[in-house]
Amino acid sequence: MEILIKGGRVIDPSRKTDEHLDVLIKNGKIARVGKSIKAKTAARLQADGLIVCPGLIDMHVHFRDPGFVYKEDFSTGSKAAAFGGITCVYDMPNTNPQTDNVQTILEKKNIAKNKSFVDFGIYAAATDNNVQYINEMSKHCSGFKIFLGSTTNSLHLNEQKLKETLHAVSQTNKITLVHAENEPCLRKHKDVEHSLKDHLRCRPSECEEQAIKNVLDASKDVSSKVHVCHLSSCEGFELLRKKPKNVSVGVTPHHLFFDVDNIKSKQSLYKVNPPIRSHFDRETLWYGIKNGIIDVLESDHAPHTLDEKKKDFNEAPSGIPGIETMYPLFLAEVKKEHLSFNQLIYLLCERPAELMNIPKGKIEVGRDADFIIIDYKETNAVKSENLHSKCGWSPFEGMPAIFPTAVFMRGEKLIEEQDILVKQGFGNFLEG
């Protein structure tokens, strides 16, 4: 099948230009990009006055499948992703059972193959008990996740085994992602919590700083990619300011939009690990975004039900949803001129595709024909009732956002206005 997208404003930092171009799609791939392309047999989509950019990649989601499907599953999570312009997701291993051996990797992969609307990858957990099996697991997963600190349903890795584990993964040419909070530090500060400030006190920035320092030390003679997830503190940022080329870092929407002083009510809804920190930490992360020090925006989509989140603060689980709203929220920030289009597409498309080694993320001949069509004039407030996550709520309620009007994946239209046009199982596994 051929599709010709005509006259849209093409946003792709790798092209070094921002101009109105035509894009020809053949057999799910980008065949041509240029002006005045003619293709008699192609279905034509007129994009005058609209913006065309690559499909987005979310390197960090928790779809809760298997084991916690009452919160989310691959069907609802991937549908939410599609409506947010995301055509590729990578799922974390802290499900039930944990994705920490070949059998559980294959089981989760099969679940996703049957349910996912978008392309997907699967991370395996690297734990104290499976380092010797990393090579075998690598043949079936997209990368590895290390939890250096305890968080929701995770198995943490003893930092004494960090160097050994990073070396084991480096032999597989897979990426290693790290939840960087130091477990002994967390234990030292553990206490009863009644508020976000208590949560911050119990998971202070020194825990993140220590974990990042240990990651940088352990990865000094490792050539494979190491990614520090959800950076949250200025102390951690300073350590990563001059990071080695093989080390990358991600930041979440919630750490960029919220701080402990601007959330006055319903504080348990914003409980997350690592915690929401100070205004200064938030401004430091924005500085990193605007100055090219941060590599990736990642949602860390971690849905829980409202009933769970409305429990007493100390009992409420950590984690918040955000996959469907991530790009629309930042697109509204572009409109406010808080960052550029090229910066946003680099953080959500180009750099994640490079890190995960997949043929997406750019409007370039030979790559997957994953596109988003946007009407830049159409700004709406986030409303939970219009979102597609099974959890049914959003911490970003009421914030301005610009949602895609159409989403294409591998040349097929996924989303048009409020309809999803493909069936469950349309998504393919991406090994990386």
N, C-alpha and C positions, 0 to 999 in steps of 0.2 A: 504494500500500500504506500502511496505517495501523498504527502501533505506539503503544501506551500504556504508558509506564513509570510504575509506580505506587509511591508511598510512599518513594522513595529520598531520602537526605540529599543535597540539591543544593548543590554547591560552585561558586560563581561570584562573584568579587569585584565584578562590575558590578551584581549584584543587591543588594549591601549587606546581605544576610541570609544565614543559614546555617540552612535549615529543610527539613523533609520535604515534598516537592512531587511532583506528577504532571507528566509531560512527554508531550505528544502530538506524534507525528511523522506528517506527511503528505507524500507525494511527495518524500521526501528532505530536507525542511525541517522546522524546528521550527514547529509550528502553534499550540500553546498551552502555557503554563507556569502552574501554579496548584494549588490544593487541590481534591480531590474532582472531578476531571475525569471526565466520562462520555463514552464513545465505543463504541457497541454493535458497530460493525464492525471495531474495531481489535484486532489481536493484542495480548495483554496480557502484560507482563513485570513480575512482582512483585519489587520491589527493597527490601522492608522489611529493615532492618538493614544495607543496603549503601549505598555512596557513589556518587553520580552526578556526574561532572564533564565539562567539555568535552574533546573530542579534542585531543591535543597537537600542536604545530607545532615542527618542528626546522628552523631557518633555516640550518643549516650541516652538510652531510654530504658525504662523498667516497665515492660508490658505485663508483668505479674503472671505470665502463663508459662508453665503450669503451676498450680497450687493455690493461687490467689485470684482466680478468674472472676470472683465477685467484685473485685476492684477494677480490673481491666483484663482484656485478653488480646491476642494478636489481631483479631477482627476489629474490635472497637479502637484499639490503639493505632492500628495502621490506617483506619478510616480517618481518625482525627489528624494523623500526620498528613494524609492526602489533602484534606481540606485546608491545612496550613501551608501547603506548597511543598511539603517534604516528600520526596520520591524514593528515599532510601533511609533506613534506620538500622541501628546496631543495638541489640538487646543485651542487657547485663545478666550475669549468671546467678544473682541471689533470689532465685525462685525456689519452689518446693516440688521436687527435689532440686538441690543446687546443681547447676550445670558445671560439674567438676570431673566428669569422666566421659569416655567415648559414648557409652550408652545414653547418658542424659543429654549429651550434645545432640545425638541423632534423634532422640525423642522430641526435643524442642524444635529441631530443624523440621521434623515431620509436621508438628503442630503448626509452625509458621507457614510451611508450604501449602497447607490446606486452608489457612485462614487469612494470610496477609494480602492486603490490597496493594502494598508497595514492596519494592525490593528490600531485602533485609540481610543482615549479618548476625552472627551469634558469637558472643564472647564466652570463653571458658574461664572458670575461676582457677587461679593458681594458689594452692593452699599448702600448709605444712605437710600434707600427706600425699600430694600427687606430683611433686616435682619430677620424679623419675618417669612419669607418663606424659610429660609435656610434648615430646616429639610425636607420640602416637595421637594425642588429642589434636595437635596442630593440623593434622590431615583432614579434620572435619569442622574446624571452627575458623572464625575470621580474625581472632586475636585473643589476648588473655587479659584478665582483670585481676589486679592485686588490691585487696583491702588491707591497708596497714592499720586501720582503726576500725573498731566495731561500729556497725550501722545496721539499718533494717535488714534482718534475716541474712546477714553476711557471715562468711567464715574469714577471719582475718589471718594474714600471713605474719609470722614472727619475723621481725626485721633482721634477725640473725641469719635468716635464710634468703634475704632480699637479693644479695649479690649472686648467690647460686641460682636463684630463680631467673633473674634477668639474663644471666649467661645461658641458661637452658633455653629460654625463649629466643635468644638471639641466634641460636643454631637453626631455628625454624623459619626465620625471616618474617615472623609475624610481629605485629605491634603489641606492646604491653601498656595497658592503661592502669593508673594508680589512683586509688582513693587515699589522699595524703593527709592522714591524721595519725599521729603517733599514739599507739595504744597505751603504753605506760603513762604517758602524759594525760590521756583521757581518764585513766583509772585514778590518777592522783587528784584530779579535779572533780571527780564524780560526786554528785550531791542531788538532793531533791530540788526539782525545778518547778517554778510557778509562773514563769514569764519568759519572753524572748531574751531579756537581759540575763536571767538565770541560765538559760541555755548557752548563751555566749560565754558566761563565766565558767561553765562546766566544760566547754569545748573552746578554750582560748586560742588565740592566734599562735601562741608558742607551740601548740600541738601540731598545727599545720606546718609551721616553720621547721620544726625538728624533723618531721617526716620528709619534707621536700629536701632538706639538707642530706638526709640519709639516701634518698633516691638519687640525688646528684652524685654523691660519693660512690654509691654502688654501681652507677652506670658509666663511670669514667672510661672504662676500657670496653664498653659495649657499643657495638656499631648499629644495632637494630633500633627501631623507633620506640621511644618511651614517652607516653603522654600523661601529663599531670591533669587530672580531672578537676572541674569546678573550683578553681582557685578563688579564695575568698578574702585574703588578708593582704595588707600592705607589706607585712614582713615576708610572707611567701613570695609576693611580687618582686621584692628587692633581690631575693635569691635567684629568681628566674629572669631577671632583667637581661643578663648576659648568658643565657642558657646555651649549652652546646647545640650543634645543628641537629642532632638526632633526638633532642628533647623538645616536645611541644607542650602547650598549655591551653586549657579551655576555661571559659567563663560562662555562667548561666544567666538567663534573664533575671531571676529573682535576686541574685547578688548584685546586679547592675541597677535594678529599679527600686529595691527596698533597703532600708537600714533600720536598726532597732529603735530609732527615735521617730520614724515616720509611720510606724504601725501602732495605733492606739487601741484597737479593739480586735476581738477574735484572734488573739495572738497564736493560739494553738494551730490555726490554719497555716501559719507561716513557719512552723517548726520544721527544720530541715538540717541535714548534715552535709557539709559543714554549715555552721549557723549563719543566719543573717547577721551582719556585723555593723560597724559604725559608718557614719556618713563619710569619714575620711577614707576608710577601706573602699567604700563604693566609688568615691571619686578617683582613687588610685587605679581601680580596675578600668574605669572609663578612660583614664589617661593611657593605660596599656592598650586599650582598643584603638584609640585615635592615633597612637604612635607606632602601631605595627608590632607591638611586643606580644600581644595575645594572638594565638593562632586560630582559635576556633570558638564559635558560639555553640553551646550544647544545651539542650533543654533540661537534662537530668529529669525527664518526665517520670514522676514517681507517685502515681495516684493512690489515694486511700479514700474510703467512703467518708461522707460528711459525719456520719455517726461516730466513726473512729476518731476523726480530727477534732470533734467537739467534746471529747472526753476531757477530764482535768488535764492541765498542761503536762504534768509529769507522766501521765499515762498515754497521752496522744502519740501516735507514731510519727516519725520524721519522714518528710517527703511531700512534694507538691506536684500537681500536674502542670504541664506547660507546652506540650508539643505542638498543639494547634495554634497557639497564640504567639510563639516565638518570633517567627518571621514577620507577621502582621504588626506586632508591637515595634520591632526595630525599623520596619518600613515607615511607620509613623514618625520615628525619630529621624529618619533620613529626610522626611518632608519638613521637619522642624529645623533641619540643617545641623543636627547634633552629631551626625557622621555622614560619610558619603556613600552613594550607591556602590561604588567600587569596593570600599572597605567592607560593606555588608556582604556582598557576593563573595568576596575573598574568604571571609570568616565562615560562611555557611555553605559554600559550594566548592570553590577552587582548592582551598587548603585541606578540607576534609577528604576530598577525592584523592589528593596527593598522598595524604597520610594513610588512607585505606587502600591505595593502589587499585582504584577502580576507574573505568572509562566513563566517568560522569563529571559534573562540576564545571564544565566549560561548554560554550557554544563554539564547537570546533569540529571540523570534518572528521568522521570516524568514531566520534563519541556517541554514547547513548542519547537518543533524542528525548531528553527530559527537559521540559520547559514549564515556566509559569507565565501566565498572561495576567497583567495587572492594570487596573484602571486607577491611576495615581490620584485622581480627583476624589475617589470614593473612600472617605474615612468614616468608620463606624466605631461605636463603643463596644468593647468586649462584653458579651452577655452569655452567661453559662448556659442558658436555655437554647442557645444556637450552636453550642459546641457538641462534639461527638464522642468525647471520652465517656466511658461507662460510669466514672465516678461522679459526674454531673455538677462539678463546681470548678471555679477558677479563682486563684488569688489575684488575678489581674482584672477582676470584674470592674467594668466601667471605664477602663483605660482606653485611649484612642488607638485604633488599629486599622490597617488596610489589608483586607483579605484578598487572595487571588480570585479572579473571575473564571479562570480555566487553568487546569493542570494537565500536562501531558507526561507520560512515562513510556519510554521505548516506542515513541511515535503514536501511542494510543491515548485518547483523551480519557483521563481519569475522572476529572471534576469539571462540571459546567454549572455555574451558578450554585444551586443547592443540591445538585444531584451527583451521585457517584455512578459512573457508567460502566464499570467493570465488576466482575464477580470476585468473591473471596478466592484466594489462591492464585491471583494474577501475579503476585510478587514472586521474584526469583531470589534464590540464595546467592549471596556474594561472598566468595571465599577470601578475596583480597590477596 
